[in-house]
Amino acid sequence: MELARATSERGELVLRRREDEALELRVNGVFVMDDQETSSEELLASAALATVRRPDRVLVGGLGLGYTVRALLADERLGEVVVAEIEPDLVAWMRAGLVPSVLDDPRVAVVVGDVRTVVADLPDGSVDAILLDVDNGPDFLVYNENSAIYTSGFLATCHAKLRAGGVLTVWSSSASPALESAVEAAFGACDVKPVPVELQGRDELYYVYQGSS
């Protein structure tokens, strides 16, 4: 059952309730995420929280259905999380209650805009962690323009925005040697964490790539 539909300059977003009762988000007809299998989003948060010295200020690229942010908020050490979300309708759906909201927590601030711009506008050394979950990874892009997010140039910009002891974590739906190399180029090393998941009855592997400052 379709719950909401919106069109932006990047294409069409659809929020639907499947027959198995899962809430699902599709972009341009491509499955992006659901609320049935959320372990990779939660691992993105837990990997950052386990590595960072102190999560006083964290930036998340991509609101999605809110599971990465929700996992961050469960950590009492968290000071503030800034969420960069390019699709205003996705934010509006969460505010309207179509998606369970994480936006009523006073520690959460949302910036509607491209994560590349949001990160570039940060002062150097101003955040403790940057978590990127804005697409299906560099090899299965929903928006072709997002390819720049997975390059060493943008990841080096992320490095510059991190405080000492900070961490970058990047989610991908598939193994990506190119992304691993880009993180290594920007940070000097890359930690790769495979995440086994069951996706609508199929066994899959997702991946989290991490670099530390």
ABEGO torsion letter per residue (X at the ends): XBABBBBBAAEBBBBBBBAAGBBBBBBGGBBABBAABAAAAAAAAAAAAAABABBABBBBBEAEAGAAAAAAAABAABABBBBBBABAAAAAAAAAGABBBAAABAABBBBBEBAAAAAAABBBGABABBBBBABAEAABBABAAAAAAABAAAAAAAAAABBBGBBBBBBBABBBAAAAAAAAAAAGBBBBBBBBBBBGGBBBBBBBBBBBX
